Amino acid sequence: PRQASSFEPGPVDTSVLAGQLTVILVSAAAASFWWYVTVPEKRLELSRSKKSGDIKDYLDELSDDDGNRPVERWLLTDWLEPTKRKEPALPFLPKAKFNSGGANP
Protein backbone atom coordinates (compact mmCIF):
# COMPACT_ATOMS: atom_id res chain seq x y z
CA PRO A 1 0.00 0.00 0.00
CA ARG A 2 1.02 3.56 -0.72
CA GLN A 3 1.60 5.84 2.22
CA ALA A 4 -0.23 9.22 2.20
CA SER A 5 2.00 12.25 2.21
CA SER A 6 1.13 15.67 3.55
CA PHE A 7 1.27 18.87 1.58
CA GLU A 8 4.30 21.01 2.25
CA PRO A 9 4.04 24.48 0.75
CA GLY A 10 7.05 25.79 -1.10
CA PRO A 11 8.08 29.27 -2.15
CA VAL A 12 5.94 30.92 -4.86
CA ASP A 13 7.55 31.18 -8.25
CA THR A 14 8.17 34.90 -8.92
CA SER A 15 7.55 34.52 -12.66
CA VAL A 16 3.97 33.44 -11.89
CA LEU A 17 3.48 36.46 -9.64
CA ALA A 18 4.96 38.77 -12.27
CA GLY A 19 2.57 37.38 -14.90
CA GLN A 20 -0.46 37.77 -12.65
CA LEU A 21 0.55 41.32 -11.70
CA THR A 22 1.00 42.19 -15.38
CA VAL A 23 -2.49 40.93 -16.23
CA ILE A 24 -4.01 42.89 -13.34
CA LEU A 25 -2.21 46.11 -14.31
CA VAL A 26 -3.10 45.84 -18.00
CA SER A 27 -6.74 45.13 -17.11
CA ALA A 28 -6.85 48.11 -14.73
CA ALA A 29 -5.31 50.39 -17.37
CA ALA A 30 -7.84 49.25 -20.01
CA ALA A 31 -10.76 49.71 -17.61
CA SER A 32 -9.54 53.18 -16.60
CA PHE A 33 -9.18 54.24 -20.23
CA TRP A 34 -12.67 52.96 -21.00
CA TRP A 35 -14.22 54.70 -17.97
CA TYR A 36 -12.39 58.04 -18.19
CA VAL A 37 -12.05 58.45 -21.98
CA THR A 38 -14.44 56.26 -23.97
CA VAL A 39 -17.56 56.62 -21.79
CA PRO A 40 -17.47 60.46 -21.65
CA GLU A 41 -16.87 60.66 -25.41
CA LYS A 42 -19.83 58.40 -26.14
CA ARG A 43 -22.05 60.31 -23.71
CA LEU A 44 -21.20 63.54 -25.51
CA GLU A 45 -21.84 61.90 -28.87
CA LEU A 46 -25.21 60.60 -27.64
CA SER A 47 -26.15 64.03 -26.27
CA ARG A 48 -25.36 65.71 -29.58
CA SER A 49 -27.29 63.07 -31.51
CA LYS A 50 -30.33 63.56 -29.25
CA LYS A 51 -30.32 67.29 -29.96
CA SER A 52 -29.75 67.11 -33.73
CA GLY A 53 -28.88 63.82 -35.34
CA ASP A 54 -30.00 60.28 -35.98
CA ILE A 55 -31.40 59.77 -32.49
CA LYS A 56 -33.42 63.00 -32.71
CA ASP A 57 -34.85 61.85 -36.04
CA TYR A 58 -35.72 58.47 -34.53
CA LEU A 59 -37.36 60.05 -31.46
CA ASP A 60 -39.36 62.43 -33.68
CA GLU A 61 -40.51 59.48 -35.80
CA LEU A 62 -41.42 57.51 -32.68
CA SER A 63 -43.35 60.40 -31.11
CA ASP A 64 -45.37 60.83 -34.33
CA ASP A 65 -46.23 57.11 -34.39
CA ASP A 66 -49.68 56.55 -32.84
CA GLY A 67 -49.31 53.25 -31.05
CA ASN A 68 -47.67 50.80 -33.42
CA ARG A 69 -44.59 50.52 -31.19
CA PRO A 70 -45.74 50.66 -27.56
CA VAL A 71 -42.69 48.88 -26.13
CA GLU A 72 -40.27 51.30 -27.77
CA ARG A 73 -42.34 54.26 -26.60
CA TRP A 74 -42.39 52.88 -23.04
CA LEU A 75 -38.63 52.26 -23.03
CA LEU A 76 -37.87 55.73 -24.36
CA THR A 77 -40.45 57.67 -22.32
CA ASP A 78 -37.65 59.40 -20.43
CA TRP A 79 -36.36 60.88 -23.69
CA LEU A 80 -39.69 61.45 -25.42
CA GLU A 81 -41.37 63.11 -22.43
CA PRO A 82 -38.69 64.16 -19.91
CA THR A 83 -41.22 65.54 -17.40
CA LYS A 84 -43.47 62.45 -17.39
CA ARG A 85 -42.71 59.58 -15.01
CA LYS A 86 -42.67 56.12 -16.55
CA GLU A 87 -45.12 53.47 -15.36
CA PRO A 88 -43.40 50.82 -13.22
CA ALA A 89 -42.14 47.76 -15.09
CA LEU A 90 -43.38 45.51 -12.29
CA PRO A 91 -46.30 47.32 -10.65
CA PHE A 92 -46.67 44.77 -7.83
CA LEU A 93 -43.21 45.66 -6.45
CA PRO A 94 -42.77 48.60 -4.09
CA LYS A 95 -41.57 51.83 -5.64
CA ALA A 96 -37.87 51.35 -5.11
CA LYS A 97 -34.75 52.15 -7.06
CA PHE A 98 -34.74 48.80 -8.92
CA ASN A 99 -38.27 49.16 -10.30
CA SER A 100 -38.24 51.52 -13.28
CA GLY A 101 -40.71 54.30 -12.82
CA GLY A 102 -40.31 54.11 -9.05
CA ALA A 103 -39.72 56.92 -6.61
CA ASN A 104 -36.15 57.79 -7.54
CA PRO A 105 -35.04 61.29 -6.70
Disulfide bonds with the S-S distance in Angstrom:
none
